[in-house]
């Protein structure tokens, strides 16, 4: 099982991105199924909603809504892993063990751990602090 962190999903969702072909080829060759943690979806939606909120004119708002619609159109193509009691317990266990990274990152890590998934991320600095987490970057 493979999970995409927000940075990898951003590339996977944008065909015009300079790293899209590289990531797409690796994902297509992967023998394990690829999933999105629901936290990744939340971060994507939150990011575009923040851009809409910050829009200072209708041209910026149009661009923001266009990107939001594109995101909503591609999400049905992905299997999304929900947040559940097991992941929440793992999150709490990691916090009690002293793991200090951002809450959203720790939620993604907790989902990956409880599903024995490989997390694709560029954020080695933070995710290396999570015992038991398997992660790699397919963008470097």
C-alpha positions in Angstrom: 0.0 0.0 0.0 1.3 3.4 -0.9 0.1 6.8 0.5 0.7 10.2 -1.1 1.6 13.1 1.1 0.3 16.5 0.0 3.5 17.4 -1.9 3.4 14.2 -4.0 -0.4 14.5 -4.6 0.1 18.1 -5.8 2.4 16.8 -8.5 0.3 13.8 -9.4 -2.8 16.1 -9.8 -1.1 18.6 -12.2 -0.2 17.2 -15.6 1.7 20.4 -16.4 4.0 20.1 -13.3 7.6 19.6 -14.2 7.8 16.4 -12.1 4.5 14.9 -13.2 6.0 12.5 -15.8 8.6 11.2 -13.4 6.1 10.6 -10.6 3.4 9.2 -12.9 5.8 6.6 -14.4 6.8 5.4 -10.9 3.2 5.2 -9.7 2.2 3.3 -12.8 5.0 0.8 -12.3 4.1 0.4 -8.6 2.8 -3.1 -7.7 1.1 -1.8 -4.5 -2.2 0.2 -4.7 -1.9 3.9 -4.2 -4.2 5.8 -1.8 -4.7 9.3 -0.5 -5.0 9.8 3.2 -8.0 11.9 3.9 -5.7 14.4 5.6 -4.0 15.0 2.2 -7.4 15.8 0.7 -8.2 18.1 3.6 -4.9 20.0 3.1 -5.5 20.4 -0.6 -9.0 21.7 -0.1 -7.9 24.0 2.7 -5.2 25.4 0.5 -7.5 26.3 -2.3 -10.1 27.7 0.0 -7.5 29.9 1.6 -6.5 31.2 -1.8 -10.1 32.0 -2.5 -10.5 33.8 0.8 -7.3 35.8 0.1 -8.5 36.8 -3.4 -8.5 40.6 -3.8 -10.4 40.7 -7.1 -12.7 38.6 -9.3 -9.8 37.6 -11.6 -8.0 36.0 -8.7 -11.3 34.5 -7.5 -11.9 32.9 -11.0 -8.5 31.4 -11.0 -9.0 30.0 -7.5 -12.4 28.5 -8.3 -11.0 27.0 -11.5 -8.3 25.2 -9.5 -10.8 24.1 -6.8 -13.1 22.6 -9.5 -10.2 20.8 -11.1 -9.3 19.3 -7.7 -12.9 18.2 -7.1 -13.0 16.6 -10.6 -9.9 14.5 -10.0 -10.6 13.4 -6.4 -13.1 10.7 -7.5 -10.3 9.0 -9.4 -8.5 8.3 -6.1 -9.1 5.9 -3.3 -9.2 7.9 0.0 -8.3 6.4 3.3 -10.5 7.7 6.1 -9.4 8.8 9.5 -10.5 6.2 12.0 -10.2 5.1 15.7 -7.1 3.0 15.0 -5.3 5.9 13.4 -6.5 8.3 16.1 -5.1 5.9 18.8 -1.8 5.7 16.9 -1.7 9.5 16.7 -2.2 9.7 20.5 0.4 7.1 21.1 3.0 9.0 19.0 2.2 12.2 20.9 2.6 10.5 24.2 5.9 9.0 23.0 7.1 12.6 22.4 6.9 12.8 18.6 6.8 16.5 17.9 5.8 17.3 14.3 2.9 19.1 12.9 -0.5 17.6 13.7 -1.5 17.1 10.1 1.8 15.4 9.3 1.5 13.2 12.3 -2.1 12.3 11.3 -0.8 11.3 7.8 2.0 9.3 9.5 -0.4 7.6 11.8 -2.7 6.5 9.0 0.4 5.2 7.1 1.6 3.2 10.1 -1.8 1.7 10.9 -2.2 0.6 7.2 1.5 -0.6 6.9 1.8 1.8 4.0 4.8 3.5 2.3 4.3 7.2 2.5 5.6 9.2 -0.5 6.8 12.6 0.8 9.6 15.1 0.4 9.3 16.0 4.1 12.0 13.7 5.4 13.0 16.2 8.1 9.7 15.8 10.0 8.7 12.3 9.0 12.0 10.8 10.0 11.0 11.7 13.6 8.1 9.2 13.5 9.2 5.7 14.7 7.8 2.9 12.6 7.0 5.0 9.5 8.2 3.9 6.1 8.6 6.8 3.7 10.4 7.8 0.5 10.4 10.6 -2.0 9.7 9.7 -5.6 10.2 13.3 -6.7 14.0 13.6 -6.0 
